[in-house]
Amino acid sequence: MDGDMTIGIDIGGTKIEGVLADPTGAVHATCRISARPGNDLVVEDTVRVARSLTGMPVPVGIGIPGQIDAEHGVVRNVVNLGITELALADEVGARLGAPVRIENDVNAAALGAAAVVGGERKAGTGTVVFLNLGTGLAAGIVRDGRLDRGSTGAIGEIGHVPVDPNRLPCPCGQRGCLETVACGGAVARLWPSADPAMPDILRRAAQGDPEARRVRDMVLHAIGDALQIVAQAYDPRLILVGGGMARTGAPLFDAIGAEMRRRAEGCPFLTTLDIPSRVRPVPDGAPIGAIGAALAAAEE
């Protein structure tokens, strides 16, 4: 059985999650451990997760944040893990005796989400976009079951589209980027009195709190901008929404749907696009990053 399998490993700031998956993305074994910072510990923990999944040398895919040089297997500037530069593919591959591919974490999650929710493992099935409402904001694009990485790897970086240059400064150096409002990190800064912030904002807004309504409307407008950019730039069959803020669940998705329907009122163009019908939540707890990393390894 292991001959058809690949290992997928999702490395985050606090945890490392691995799966053993078949070519359809179905999971046959899982492992999850806490992440430890530092090059040596990240390599050691990644190898430990892989070995716990199978004793056979099968291809490995790794999804990780930071600046990814997939061609050379190098990751740079993973601040939460204390990584400045790490030849992750070579280090892990040498210890496991198996080929290793590294992938941007949002791209890996996109491939996994498309397989789990969209059935995207066959050619000719169109475009699916994964919109990550995590600490930051980014999109991953899957076309006919394969990742679209663009020409420089910057495809899907919609969080740094400046929609209002008179507003909040962004760490990227611009002002008014979508990511300054439409992501979990931004919402936490806008509403520091609750953790997680979004459920409390929606609840208090529904109770009539004027400040909560102001922040809610600002955030929903920015998420609506993100969805509209995705719909008009990529025209996907599905827009799969995940990440930490998406765990708010039905209250958030109901509010997003209302925002998109409000925008379409009196606008035949947006009415025809019917963006709300394309939006799907990613199941909470699904190991989409690890599944996508396994599928990326299988592409090699």
N, C-alpha and C positions, 0 to 999 in steps of 0.2 A: 504493500500500500504506500509506503513512504516514497517510492520511486516517482509517484505522481504528485507528491506534496511539496509545498513550499512553506517556509517559516516567515511570518510577518511580525515585526516588532515595532511598537509605537513608543518612542521615548519622549516623555514630557518632563516638566519641571519638577514634578513630585512623584511620578510613578513610571514604571516601565511595564508595558503589557505586551504579551506575545501570544500568537496563535499558530497552530499547525492547520493549514487550509488546503483544500483540494482545488482543482482548476476552476470550479464554479464559485469559489468563495465560501463554501460550506466549512465550518470550523470543526475540527476533530480533537483538538486539545487546546487548553489555555493555560497561561501562567501570568501572574501579576505580582510585582514586587515594588517596594519603594525605591525611588531614584536617589542616588548619592552623587554629589557634585565632584568634578575633577575628571580629567581625561582617563586616568587609569581605572578609576572606579566605574565610570560609564562603560568602558570596554569590558571590564570584569563582569558587571551586572548584565550586560547584553548577552555575553557568552553564556552566563549561567541560565538566563531565561531560555535561550536557544537549546541548550543541552537538556533542559528539563522537558522540552516538548518532544524530542526524538533523539535517539542515539545515532541516527544515520546522517551523513553529510549531505543535506538537501540545500537547495538555493535559499538564500535569506534576503529579505527586503527589510529595510529600516526606514521608518518615517521619523523625522526629527526637525524641530524648529531651527532657525538660524539661516545663514547663507550657505546654500548647498551647491557644491561642485560635483554633480552626479557623475560626470565623465571620469574624474579622478578619485571619486569616493571620499571627498574631503568636506567637512563641515566647519564653519567658522562662526564665531560670535554668538554662542548660545549662552546668554548672560545668566539665566537661571541655573545652569549646570556648571558654570565656571569654565566654559570651554572657549578658548581664543581661536585655536585651530587644532583639528584632530583628523588624522587619516583613518576615519572610522571603518571604512570598507576593508582596507588592507589589514588593520589591526584585528578586527573580528574574523575576517576570512582566514587569516593565518592560523588562528587558534582553533577554528572549526573545521578547517580543511574543505571549505565550501565557497562557492561564489557569493558575493554580497553586493547588493545595490542599495544606495541610500537615496532617499526621496524627501522632498519638502513635506512637512507634516500635513499641510492642508491638501496638497495634491494626493497624498496617500489616503487621507480621509475621504476625499472626493471619489476616488476609485472604489473604496470600500462602501461608501454610502450608495453609490450607483449600483453596486452589486446587491446590497442588502435590500434597498428600497425600490430601485428602478429596474432591476433585472438586466443590468447593462453588461452582460458578458458575451454578447453576440454582435457580429458586424451588422450594420444596417439598422441599428436601433436608435439612431439619432443622437442628440446632444442632451446631456444632463449636467447641471451646474450644482455644485455643493457650495452653499453660502455659510461660512463659519462666523457665527456671532460669539466669538470667544473673547479672550483678553484683548485681541485685536480684531480686525475685520478683513477678510480676504475670501476669494472664491477659487475653487478648483473646477476645471472644465474637463469633462469626459465626452469624447466623441466616438460613437460606434464602439464603445467598450474600451477605448484606449485614452490615456491622458493626452491632453494638448498642453505641451510645455512652453509653447511660443518660441520665439527666436532667441530670447535672452533669459528666459525663466521668469520674467516679470508678469506674464499673463495672469489675470485674475487679481492683481493687486489693487482692487477697487477701493480699499480703505484709504488710499492716498490720492483719490480724486478730490480736488478742492472744490467744494460746492458753494462755499461762502467765504471769500478771502478776508472778510471783515470780522470773522469770528475767531474761534479758539486756536491757539498755536498748536502745531503738531510736532512731535519729536523728529519727524522726517525733514523739518525745516520750512514747511509750508504753513499756511493758516487755513482753517475752515475745512480740513479734510473730513470725509465721512467718518473716519475712525475716531475723530475727536468727540463724536456723539453716539454713533451706532455700533457700540461694542460693549462688552462687559466691563472692561477697564474704565471706559469713559463714563458709563452709567454709575459705577461705584464712586467715581470722583464727583459726579453731579448730585449723588444722593448718598452721602457717607454715613447716614444714620442707621442704615440697615444692611445686613449681609445674609443672603443676596439682596441686591437693591431692587431689581425689577419687579418681583412679586409684591413688595411693599409699596412701590410707586403705583402699580395698577390698583391695588386694594385701596389705598388712600385716595387716589383719584376718583374711584367709583364712589367713595364716601363724601366727595365734594371738597377735598383739600385743594385749595387753589394752587399752591406751590407744586404739589404732586401732579396736578393736571398740566401745569406749565412744562414740567420736566417730561412727563409722559408724552405730550404732544410733540415736543422737540425730538425725543428719541424715535417715536413712531414715524415722524416725517423723514428722519434720516434713514431709518430702515426701509421706508418706502422708496426713497431715492436709490438705495442700494439695489432693491428688487427691480426697479425700473431700469437701472443701468444694465443689470444682468439680462433682463428680458429683451431689451432693445439691442444690446451689443452682441449677444450670443444666441438669442431666440431659441432657448432650450425647450425640450419637451417637458422637463421637470426641473424645479428649483428645490433642492433638498436643503433644509435649514437645520443646522446643528450648532454645537458649541455650548459653552457654559450658560449663556443667557437663554438659549433655546430650552433649557431644562425648566424654565418657568411654565412651559406646557400650554394647555388650552387657553388660559387667559391672555397670554401673549399672542398666540396665533389667531385668536378671535379678534384681538385689537389690530393686528397687522391686516387681516382680511377687511376689517371695517375701513382702515386707512386707504387700502388700495381701491375699494369700491367707491369711497368718497372722491378719490382722484378721477375715477372714470366717469363720474356724473357729468353729463353734458359734453363728454369728449368721445366721439365715435372711435378715434384711434385707439385709446386705452381700453374702451369697451370691447373692441375687436380683439385686442391682445389677451384679454381675460386672464390677467396675471394671477389672481387668487386661485383659479382652478389648477394652476401648475405648481403651487407651493405645497410641499409636504414636510412634516417634521421627521427628523431622523430618530428612530426609537432610542429612548434614553437608556444608556448602558451598553448599547451595541458597540463592540470593539472595532469600529469602522476604520480607525487608523491602522491597526494591526492587520486587519483583513486586506485593506488596500495595499499595504506594504508587501504582503504575501503575493498579491496579484501582480504587483509591479515586478517582483522578483521572477514571476513566471513568464513575464513578457520577454525576459532576456534570452 
